[in-house]
Amino acid sequence: MQGYEDKVVQGGMKTFEKAKIVICEISFYELYRGQLLFDEMSNMFKNMGFTYQGSINPGFHPKNGIPLFADAIFIKKYIL
């Protein structure tokens, strides 16, 4: 369901504890009422030990070309 990515993450905490890499659709602008944007989603993953490593598959505004959303890649940070 669009705009509920944060609810999915919160509901799957045990799964995310085991994950090493997560790819999650994030938005840079509010496309759905009440959705969390990139900064809040990034902080949520950061609090679980992940770091943002880049984005793929961006979607752009059809008139002005600004990026609206993308699939963000988060990788669990490990101490070497």
Jmol script that loads the backbone (N, CA, C; Angstrom):
load data "model"
ATOM      1  N   MET A   1       0.844  -1.169   0.000  1.00  0.00           N
ATOM      2  CA  MET A   1       0.000   0.000   0.000  1.00  0.00           C
ATOM      3  C   MET A   1       0.896   1.242   0.000  1.00  0.00           C
ATOM      4  N   GLN A   2       0.639   2.145  -0.877  1.00  0.00           N
ATOM      5  CA  GLN A   2       1.473   3.336  -1.029  1.00  0.00           C
ATOM      6  C   GLN A   2       1.360   4.257   0.192  1.00  0.00           C
ATOM      7  N   GLY A   3       2.512   4.774   0.625  1.00  0.00           N
ATOM      8  CA  GLY A   3       2.536   5.735   1.714  1.00  0.00           C
ATOM      9  C   GLY A   3       2.572   5.119   3.096  1.00  0.00           C
ATOM     10  N   TYR A   4       2.614   3.789   3.184  1.00  0.00           N
ATOM     11  CA  TYR A   4       2.611   3.111   4.488  1.00  0.00           C
ATOM     12  C   TYR A   4       3.896   2.344   4.745  1.00  0.00           C
ATOM     13  N   GLU A   5       4.972   2.726   4.085  1.00  0.00           N
ATOM     14  CA  GLU A   5       6.230   2.010   4.235  1.00  0.00           C
ATOM     15  C   GLU A   5       6.687   1.970   5.696  1.00  0.00           C
ATOM     16  N   ASP A   6       6.518   3.069   6.419  1.00  0.00           N
ATOM     17  CA  ASP A   6       6.949   3.099   7.815  1.00  0.00           C
ATOM     18  C   ASP A   6       6.164   2.101   8.663  1.00  0.00           C
ATOM     19  N   LYS A   7       4.887   1.914   8.381  1.00  0.00           N
ATOM     20  CA  LYS A   7       4.061   0.957   9.131  1.00  0.00           C
ATOM     21  C   LYS A   7       4.533  -0.474   8.856  1.00  0.00           C
ATOM     22  N   VAL A   8       4.909  -0.745   7.607  1.00  0.00           N
ATOM     23  CA  VAL A   8       5.420  -2.068   7.257  1.00  0.00           C
ATOM     24  C   VAL A   8       6.722  -2.334   8.002  1.00  0.00           C
ATOM     25  N   VAL A   9       7.607  -1.345   8.026  1.00  0.00           N
ATOM     26  CA  VAL A   9       8.882  -1.500   8.731  1.00  0.00           C
ATOM     27  C   VAL A   9       8.632  -1.740  10.215  1.00  0.00           C
ATOM     28  N   GLN A  10       7.783  -0.954  10.829  1.00  0.00           N
ATOM     29  CA  GLN A  10       7.503  -1.113  12.257  1.00  0.00           C
ATOM     30  C   GLN A  10       6.903  -2.484  12.568  1.00  0.00           C
ATOM     31  N   GLY A  11       6.083  -2.994  11.658  1.00  0.00           N
ATOM     32  CA  GLY A  11       5.473  -4.294  11.868  1.00  0.00           C
ATOM     33  C   GLY A  11       6.407  -5.471  11.634  1.00  0.00           C
ATOM     34  N   GLY A  12       7.530  -5.221  10.985  1.00  0.00           N
ATOM     35  CA  GLY A  12       8.468  -6.306  10.670  1.00  0.00           C
ATOM     36  C   GLY A  12       9.807  -6.173  11.349  1.00  0.00           C
ATOM     37  N   MET A  13       9.834  -5.614  12.538  1.00  0.00           N
ATOM     38  CA  MET A  13      11.107  -5.337  13.211  1.00  0.00           C
ATOM     39  C   MET A  13      11.972  -6.588  13.380  1.00  0.00           C
ATOM     40  N   LYS A  14      11.383  -7.726  13.711  1.00  0.00           N
ATOM     41  CA  LYS A  14      12.180  -8.942  13.898  1.00  0.00           C
ATOM     42  C   LYS A  14      12.843  -9.364  12.584  1.00  0.00           C
ATOM     43  N   THR A  15      12.153  -9.178  11.487  1.00  0.00           N
ATOM     44  CA  THR A  15      12.730  -9.491  10.180  1.00  0.00           C
ATOM     45  C   THR A  15      13.868  -8.533   9.856  1.00  0.00           C
ATOM     46  N   PHE A  16      13.675  -7.246  10.139  1.00  0.00           N
ATOM     47  CA  PHE A  16      14.721  -6.266   9.843  1.00  0.00           C
ATOM     48  C   PHE A  16      15.941  -6.452  10.733  1.00  0.00           C
ATOM     49  N   GLU A  17      15.770  -7.006  11.930  1.00  0.00           N
ATOM     50  CA  GLU A  17      16.919  -7.288  12.798  1.00  0.00           C
ATOM     51  C   GLU A  17      17.851  -8.306  12.146  1.00  0.00           C
ATOM     52  N   LYS A  18      17.283  -9.229  11.353  1.00  0.00           N
ATOM     53  CA  LYS A  18      18.069 -10.269  10.698  1.00  0.00           C
ATOM     54  C   LYS A  18      18.621  -9.824   9.347  1.00  0.00           C
ATOM     55  N   ALA A  19      18.063  -8.772   8.781  1.00  0.00           N
ATOM     56  CA  ALA A  19      18.440  -8.332   7.433  1.00  0.00           C
ATOM     57  C   ALA A  19      19.808  -7.660   7.413  1.00  0.00           C
ATOM     58  N   LYS A  20      20.487  -7.797   6.287  1.00  0.00           N
ATOM     59  CA  LYS A  20      21.764  -7.120   6.076  1.00  0.00           C
ATOM     60  C   LYS A  20      21.607  -5.969   5.095  1.00  0.00           C
ATOM     61  N   ILE A  21      20.680  -6.111   4.165  1.00  0.00           N
ATOM     62  CA  ILE A  21      20.422  -5.091   3.153  1.00  0.00           C
ATOM     63  C   ILE A  21      18.914  -4.921   3.023  1.00  0.00           C
ATOM     64  N   VAL A  22      18.485  -3.659   2.910  1.00  0.00           N
ATOM     65  CA  VAL A  22      17.068  -3.354   2.713  1.00  0.00           C
ATOM     66  C   VAL A  22      16.953  -2.381   1.543  1.00  0.00           C
ATOM     67  N   ILE A  23      16.003  -2.649   0.663  1.00  0.00           N
ATOM     68  CA  ILE A  23      15.654  -1.705  -0.392  1.00  0.00           C
ATOM     69  C   ILE A  23      14.214  -1.290  -0.140  1.00  0.00           C
ATOM     70  N   CYS A  24      14.004   0.005   0.045  1.00  0.00           N
ATOM     71  CA  CYS A  24      12.692   0.519   0.422  1.00  0.00           C
ATOM     72  C   CYS A  24      12.357   1.742  -0.426  1.00  0.00           C
ATOM     73  N   GLU A  25      11.146   1.772  -0.957  1.00  0.00           N
ATOM     74  CA  GLU A  25      10.725   2.962  -1.698  1.00  0.00           C
ATOM     75  C   GLU A  25      10.580   4.125  -0.725  1.00  0.00           C
ATOM     76  N   ILE A  26      11.185   5.238  -1.071  1.00  0.00           N
ATOM     77  CA  ILE A  26      11.111   6.450  -0.250  1.00  0.00           C
ATOM     78  C   ILE A  26      10.670   7.621  -1.130  1.00  0.00           C
ATOM     79  N   SER A  27      10.045   8.591  -0.496  1.00  0.00           N
ATOM     80  CA  SER A  27       9.602   9.791  -1.212  1.00  0.00           C
ATOM     81  C   SER A  27      10.357  11.000  -0.698  1.00  0.00           C
ATOM     82  N   PHE A  28      10.629  11.915  -1.607  1.00  0.00           N
ATOM     83  CA  PHE A  28      11.289  13.168  -1.248  1.00  0.00           C
ATOM     84  C   PHE A  28      10.267  14.277  -1.001  1.00  0.00           C
ATOM     85  N   TYR A  29       9.049  14.082  -1.496  1.00  0.00           N
ATOM     86  CA  TYR A  29       7.943  15.023  -1.310  1.00  0.00           C
ATOM     87  C   TYR A  29       6.710  14.220  -0.928  1.00  0.00           C
ATOM     88  N   GLU A  30       5.817  14.842  -0.177  1.00  0.00           N
ATOM     89  CA  GLU A  30       4.616  14.128   0.258  1.00  0.00           C
ATOM     90  C   GLU A  30       3.701  13.848  -0.936  1.00  0.00           C
ATOM     91  N   LEU A  31       3.614  12.581  -1.285  1.00  0.00           N
ATOM     92  CA  LEU A  31       2.748  12.142  -2.366  1.00  0.00           C
ATOM     93  C   LEU A  31       1.457  11.539  -1.819  1.00  0.00           C
ATOM     94  N   TYR A  32       1.515  11.084  -0.568  1.00  0.00           N
ATOM     95  CA  TYR A  32       0.372  10.494   0.122  1.00  0.00           C
ATOM     96  C   TYR A  32       0.274  11.124   1.504  1.00  0.00           C
ATOM     97  N   ARG A  33      -0.913  11.491   1.895  1.00  0.00           N
ATOM     98  CA  ARG A  33      -1.133  12.192   3.159  1.00  0.00           C
ATOM     99  C   ARG A  33      -0.557  11.408   4.343  1.00  0.00           C
ATOM    100  N   GLY A  34       0.298  12.077   5.118  1.00  0.00           N
ATOM    101  CA  GLY A  34       0.842  11.505   6.338  1.00  0.00           C
ATOM    102  C   GLY A  34       2.024  10.576   6.165  1.00  0.00           C
ATOM    103  N   GLN A  35       2.472  10.355   4.937  1.00  0.00           N
ATOM    104  CA  GLN A  35       3.598   9.447   4.746  1.00  0.00           C
ATOM    105  C   GLN A  35       4.889  10.064   5.274  1.00  0.00           C
ATOM    106  N   LEU A  36       5.814   9.212   5.722  1.00  0.00           N
ATOM    107  CA  LEU A  36       7.125   9.694   6.121  1.00  0.00           C
ATOM    108  C   LEU A  36       7.958   9.928   4.868  1.00  0.00           C
ATOM    109  N   LEU A  37       8.781  10.960   4.920  1.00  0.00           N
ATOM    110  CA  LEU A  37       9.649  11.288   3.787  1.00  0.00           C
ATOM    111  C   LEU A  37      11.046  10.715   4.007  1.00  0.00           C
ATOM    112  N   PHE A  38      11.924  10.966   3.048  1.00  0.00           N
ATOM    113  CA  PHE A  38      13.260  10.361   3.059  1.00  0.00           C
ATOM    114  C   PHE A  38      13.973  10.512   4.396  1.00  0.00           C
ATOM    115  N   ASP A  39      14.041  11.717   4.933  1.00  0.00           N
ATOM    116  CA  ASP A  39      14.801  11.932   6.169  1.00  0.00           C
ATOM    117  C   ASP A  39      14.273  11.081   7.320  1.00  0.00           C
ATOM    118  N   GLU A  40      12.956  11.019   7.468  1.00  0.00           N
ATOM    119  CA  GLU A  40      12.377  10.238   8.565  1.00  0.00           C
ATOM    120  C   GLU A  40      12.594   8.737   8.352  1.00  0.00           C
ATOM    121  N   MET A  41      12.439   8.275   7.113  1.00  0.00           N
ATOM    122  CA  MET A  41      12.662   6.857   6.832  1.00  0.00           C
ATOM    123  C   MET A  41      14.134   6.498   7.027  1.00  0.00           C
ATOM    124  N   SER A  42      15.029   7.378   6.588  1.00  0.00           N
ATOM    125  CA  SER A  42      16.455   7.150   6.759  1.00  0.00           C
ATOM    126  C   SER A  42      16.804   7.065   8.243  1.00  0.00           C
ATOM    127  N   ASN A  43      16.233   7.950   9.041  1.00  0.00           N
ATOM    128  CA  ASN A  43      16.484   7.912  10.486  1.00  0.00           C
ATOM    129  C   ASN A  43      15.945   6.637  11.120  1.00  0.00           C
ATOM    130  N   MET A  44      14.805   6.160  10.643  1.00  0.00           N
ATOM    131  CA  MET A  44      14.235   4.925  11.162  1.00  0.00           C
ATOM    132  C   MET A  44      15.202   3.762  10.924  1.00  0.00           C
ATOM    133  N   PHE A  45      15.739   3.690   9.697  1.00  0.00           N
ATOM    134  CA  PHE A  45      16.690   2.621   9.391  1.00  0.00           C
ATOM    135  C   PHE A  45      18.007   2.826  10.130  1.00  0.00           C
ATOM    136  N   LYS A  46      18.432   4.062  10.278  1.00  0.00           N
ATOM    137  CA  LYS A  46      19.667   4.357  11.026  1.00  0.00           C
ATOM    138  C   LYS A  46      19.554   3.859  12.460  1.00  0.00           C
ATOM    139  N   ASN A  47      18.397   4.055  13.073  1.00  0.00           N
ATOM    140  CA  ASN A  47      18.177   3.590  14.443  1.00  0.00           C
ATOM    141  C   ASN A  47      18.201   2.069  14.559  1.00  0.00           C
ATOM    142  N   MET A  48      18.036   1.379  13.433  1.00  0.00           N
ATOM    143  CA  MET A  48      18.112  -0.087  13.416  1.00  0.00           C
ATOM    144  C   MET A  48      19.497  -0.576  13.003  1.00  0.00           C
ATOM    145  N   GLY A  49      20.448   0.359  12.819  1.00  0.00           N
ATOM    146  CA  GLY A  49      21.819  -0.018  12.502  1.00  0.00           C
ATOM    147  C   GLY A  49      22.162  -0.025  11.026  1.00  0.00           C
ATOM    148  N   PHE A  50      21.299   0.546  10.184  1.00  0.00           N
ATOM    149  CA  PHE A  50      21.552   0.597   8.750  1.00  0.00           C
ATOM    150  C   PHE A  50      22.099   1.970   8.357  1.00  0.00           C
ATOM    151  N   THR A  51      22.853   1.997   7.277  1.00  0.00           N
ATOM    152  CA  THR A  51      23.301   3.270   6.714  1.00  0.00           C
ATOM    153  C   THR A  51      22.798   3.369   5.282  1.00  0.00           C
ATOM    154  N   TYR A  52      22.463   4.570   4.877  1.00  0.00           N
ATOM    155  CA  TYR A  52      21.988   4.833   3.516  1.00  0.00           C
ATOM    156  C   TYR A  52      23.161   4.742   2.561  1.00  0.00           C
ATOM    157  N   GLN A  53      22.993   3.981   1.465  1.00  0.00           N
ATOM    158  CA  GLN A  53      24.084   3.771   0.519  1.00  0.00           C
ATOM    159  C   GLN A  53      23.779   4.244  -0.893  1.00  0.00           C
ATOM    160  N   GLY A  54      22.612   4.828  -1.109  1.00  0.00           N
ATOM    161  CA  GLY A  54      22.276   5.324  -2.437  1.00  0.00           C
ATOM    162  C   GLY A  54      20.868   4.916  -2.842  1.00  0.00           C
ATOM    163  N   SER A  55      20.479   5.334  -4.035  1.00  0.00           N
ATOM    164  CA  SER A  55      19.133   5.067  -4.528  1.00  0.00           C
ATOM    165  C   SER A  55      19.166   4.557  -5.965  1.00  0.00           C
ATOM    166  N   ILE A  56      18.124   3.818  -6.315  1.00  0.00           N
ATOM    167  CA  ILE A  56      17.942   3.325  -7.677  1.00  0.00           C
ATOM    168  C   ILE A  56      16.492   3.582  -8.092  1.00  0.00           C
ATOM    169  N   ASN A  57      16.223   3.487  -9.358  1.00  0.00           N
ATOM    170  CA  ASN A  57      14.860   3.591  -9.906  1.00  0.00           C
ATOM    171  C   ASN A  57      14.109   4.862  -9.502  1.00  0.00           C
ATOM    172  N   PRO A  58      14.700   6.022  -9.708  1.00  0.00           N
ATOM    173  CA  PRO A  58      13.996   7.248  -9.314  1.00  0.00           C
ATOM    174  C   PRO A  58      12.794   7.536 -10.212  1.00  0.00           C
ATOM    175  N   GLY A  59      11.815   8.207  -9.624  1.00  0.00           N
ATOM    176  CA  GLY A  59      10.679   8.712 -10.392  1.00  0.00           C
ATOM    177  C   GLY A  59      10.720  10.225 -10.378  1.00  0.00           C
ATOM    178  N   PHE A  60      10.521  10.835 -11.521  1.00  0.00           N
ATOM    179  CA  PHE A  60      10.672  12.281 -11.646  1.00  0.00           C
ATOM    180  C   PHE A  60       9.338  12.965 -11.936  1.00  0.00           C
ATOM    181  N   HIS A  61       9.222  14.203 -11.489  1.00  0.00           N
ATOM    182  CA  HIS A  61       8.042  15.013 -11.785  1.00  0.00           C
ATOM    183  C   HIS A  61       7.987  15.218 -13.296  1.00  0.00           C
ATOM    184  N   PRO A  62       6.841  14.999 -13.916  1.00  0.00           N
ATOM    185  CA  PRO A  62       6.774  15.077 -15.382  1.00  0.00           C
ATOM    186  C   PRO A  62       6.982  16.472 -15.967  1.00  0.00           C
ATOM    187  N   LYS A  63       6.752  17.513 -15.178  1.00  0.00           N
ATOM    188  CA  LYS A  63       6.893  18.871 -15.718  1.00  0.00           C
ATOM    189  C   LYS A  63       8.237  19.509 -15.412  1.00  0.00           C
ATOM    190  N   ASN A  64       8.721  19.363 -14.162  1.00  0.00           N
ATOM    191  CA  ASN A  64       9.958  20.075 -13.818  1.00  0.00           C
ATOM    192  C   ASN A  64      11.158  19.146 -13.609  1.00  0.00           C
ATOM    193  N   GLY A  65      10.944  17.829 -13.663  1.00  0.00           N
ATOM    194  CA  GLY A  65      12.052  16.887 -13.621  1.00  0.00           C
ATOM    195  C   GLY A  65      12.679  16.622 -12.269  1.00  0.00           C
ATOM    196  N   ILE A  66      12.140  17.192 -11.195  1.00  0.00           N
ATOM    197  CA  ILE A  66      12.744  16.934  -9.885  1.00  0.00           C
ATOM    198  C   ILE A  66      12.422  15.500  -9.444  1.00  0.00           C
ATOM    199  N   PRO A  67      13.353  14.867  -8.714  1.00  0.00           N
ATOM    200  CA  PRO A  67      13.081  13.505  -8.246  1.00  0.00           C
ATOM    201  C   PRO A  67      11.999  13.524  -7.163  1.00  0.00           C
ATOM    202  N   LEU A  68      11.004  12.653  -7.312  1.00  0.00           N
ATOM    203  CA  LEU A  68       9.904  12.570  -6.349  1.00  0.00           C
ATOM    204  C   LEU A  68      10.062  11.389  -5.401  1.00  0.00           C
ATOM    205  N   PHE A  69      10.573  10.290  -5.926  1.00  0.00           N
ATOM    206  CA  PHE A  69      10.722   9.080  -5.117  1.00  0.00           C
ATOM    207  C   PHE A  69      11.821   8.217  -5.724  1.00  0.00           C
ATOM    208  N   ALA A  70      12.255   7.222  -4.976  1.00  0.00           N
ATOM    209  CA  ALA A  70      13.270   6.277  -5.453  1.00  0.00           C
ATOM    210  C   ALA A  70      13.276   5.075  -4.516  1.00  0.00           C
ATOM    211  N   ASP A  71      13.973   4.038  -4.922  1.00  0.00           N
ATOM    212  CA  ASP A  71      14.212   2.888  -4.057  1.00  0.00           C
ATOM    213  C   ASP A  71      15.543   3.127  -3.351  1.00  0.00           C
ATOM    214  N   ALA A  72      15.481   3.310  -2.044  1.00  0.00           N
ATOM    215  CA  ALA A  72      16.686   3.593  -1.261  1.00  0.00           C
ATOM    216  C   ALA A  72      17.314   2.289  -0.789  1.00  0.00           C
ATOM    217  N   ILE A  73      18.626   2.244  -0.813  1.00  0.00           N
ATOM    218  CA  ILE A  73      19.380   1.073  -0.375  1.00  0.00           C
ATOM    219  C   ILE A  73      20.001   1.378   0.988  1.00  0.00           C
ATOM    220  N   PHE A  74      19.698   0.534   1.962  1.00  0.00           N
ATOM    221  CA  PHE A  74      20.241   0.652   3.307  1.00  0.00           C
ATOM    222  C   PHE A  74      20.995  -0.633   3.633  1.00  0.00           C
ATOM    223  N   ILE A  75      22.210  -0.493   4.153  1.00  0.00           N
ATOM    224  CA  ILE A  75      23.031  -1.646   4.489  1.00  0.00           C
ATOM    225  C   ILE A  75      23.365  -1.602   5.970  1.00  0.00           C
ATOM    226  N   LYS A  76      23.247  -2.760   6.628  1.00  0.00           N
ATOM    227  CA  LYS A  76      23.542  -2.858   8.061  1.00  0.00           C
ATOM    228  C   LYS A  76      25.021  -2.597   8.259  1.00  0.00           C
ATOM    229  N   LYS A  77      25.334  -1.701   9.172  1.00  0.00           N
ATOM    230  CA  LYS A  77      26.732  -1.402   9.417  1.00  0.00           C
ATOM    231  C   LYS A  77      27.308  -2.394  10.435  1.00  0.00           C
ATOM    232  N   TYR A  78      28.466  -2.871  10.131  1.00  0.00           N
ATOM    233  CA  TYR A  78      29.149  -3.820  10.987  1.00  0.00           C
ATOM    234  C   TYR A  78      30.489  -3.232  11.413  1.00  0.00           C
ATOM    235  N   ILE A  79      30.877  -3.537  12.615  1.00  0.00           N
ATOM    236  CA  ILE A  79      32.203  -3.093  13.098  1.00  0.00           C
ATOM    237  C   ILE A  79      33.230  -4.099  12.603  1.00  0.00           C
ATOM    238  N   LEU A  80      34.239  -3.599  11.911  1.00  0.00           N
ATOM    239  CA  LEU A  80      35.277  -4.489  11.373  1.00  0.00           C
ATOM    240  C   LEU A  80      36.303  -4.805  12.423  1.00  0.00           C
TER     241      LEU A  80
END
end "model"
wireframe off; spacefill off
backbone 0.3
color backbone group
